[in-house]
Amino acid sequence: MTIFDTDKYKNAELKTYQSVSALCDATGLDKKLVKLAKKRNTVGFNNNQSVNWKLLRPAFEEMYNDLVEISTDDIAYWKKEIAKKDVSLKELQIRKLEKDMLEPEEVKNLIVELATKQSVVLKRVFLELPPKLAGKSEQEIKLTLDKSLEDIFTVLQGKIDRWK
């Protein structure tokens, strides 16, 4: 059964409707198909948005199969476009994840470099501290240790910041 076999279609008045929507409501036609017919400059469409159904009906019935095919092709086209956009989006997400990811070799090198710097700083601090602390008061020892720890953390923080 096609749209042409429905009572709504058969009983629609052959008159001028004020809009495509009014015509579709009266006839049961798919608005998308009627708009496709309008784009083809089919007889029956007036400049003031009204539609003369008496003029349009024979032409519409003649081109109906073509309109359905175009509509179907249009859906297939947009499905392809959406699929392309999905692929592009996935590629962007992958590139973002790859950008955020660290290579294992890079992480290993950073850890080795950090451990080396840490070892050098700690050895230096422990060699320098005893002479600096000799004969100092408890308050002076505390200030000297705080300064040494601050130096150590500054070096370590500089290396850690490279990972961000």
N, C-alpha and C positions, 0 to 999 in steps of 0.2 A: 504494500500500500504506500503510495507517495503522498506528498502534501496536496497534490491536485485532486486526490480522491476524498479528502476530508470535507465534511459538511461545512465547516467554517470557511474553507477556501471557496467552495462552490457557491455558498450563499452570500459571500461578501458583495456589497453593493458596488456596482461599476460607477464610481463617482470619484471626485477629487478629494483626497485626504490631505489634511493640513501638514502632515509630516510623515517621514518614513516610519516612525514609531507607531503612529495612528494606523497606517496601512498594515503594518505587521500585526498589530493587535486585532485588526478586523479580519485578516486573512489567515493568520497563523504562520506566516512566512518567517524564515530566519532573517533577522535584521542584517546580519553580516552579508548574506547573499544579495539582499536588496541594495545594500550599499555598494557592493561590487558591481551590480548592474548600473547603478548611478555613476560610478567612476568610468564606465564605458560609454557614457553619454547616451544611454538608451532613451528612446522616445517615452514621454510620460512624466519625466521629472521637470518641474518648473523652477524658474530662478528664485522664487520666493519660498523655497523649501517644501512646497506642496507637491503631491504626487497624483497624477491623473491615472487612476487604476484602469479606466476603460482603454487608454492608449498603451499603458505599460503591460497589461496582462498578456496579450499575445506574444509580445517580444520577450517577456520574462519566461514564458513557458517554452519558447523556442531555445533560449540560451541557458535554461536551468541546468542541464548536465555539465555544460562548460563552467558555469559558476561554481557548482559543487566541486568539480575537479580543481579549479583554481583555489578554492577554499582549502581543499585537502592538501594541495601543493604548498600553500601558504603555511599550514600547520607543520608540514614536514620541514619546510625552510626554517621556521622558528625553532623547531626542535634541534635542528643541526646547529643553529646559531647559539642556542643555550648550551648545547654540548661543548661547542668551541670555547665559550666563556668559562664553563666549568673546568675545562682542561687548563686554560690560562690561569684561573684562580688557583688550581692545585699546584701548578708550576711555581707561581709566586709564593705560595705557602711553603713549598719545598725549599726554594731559594732562601727564604727567611729563616727557616730552620737550619739550613746548612750554614748560613751566616752566623747564627747564634751558637753553633756547635764548634767545640775545640777539637783539633786533631790530637790523637793520643801522643804522637811524637812531640807535638808542641807543648802539651801538658808536661810530659816527661822532662823536656828541656827546661821549662820554667821551674819545675820543682828542684831539679839539680842545681840550677843557677841560684835559686832561693836558698837552698841548703848550703851551698858554697859561701854565699854572702853572709849567711847567718853564722856559719862556722868561723869565718874570718873575724867578724865583729865580736862574737863571744870570746874568742881567744884573745883578741886585743884588749877587751874590757877586763878579762880576768888577769891579764899580765899587768895592766896599768892600774888596776884598783888597789892592790895592797900598798904600794908606795903612796898613793893619794890618800888612803885612809889612815895611814900611820900617824898616831898622835892627835887625831881629831876627836872632837866631842861627838856624842851620840847624835846631836842635831846636825852637825856638819857631815857625818857619815850618811845620814838619811838623805840629805840634799845631794850629795855626790852620787849615791846609788840611784836616786830618782833621775838625775841627769843622764847617767849611763844607760838606764833602762829606756829613757826617752830616745836616746841615740839609736839603740837597738831597734826599737819599734818603728822609728822613722825609716830605717833601711828596709825593714821587712814590709812596711806599708807601701813603700815605693814599688817593690816587686809585685805585691799582691794587686795593686792598682792596675798593673798591666793586663791582668786577667779580665777586667771588667769590660 
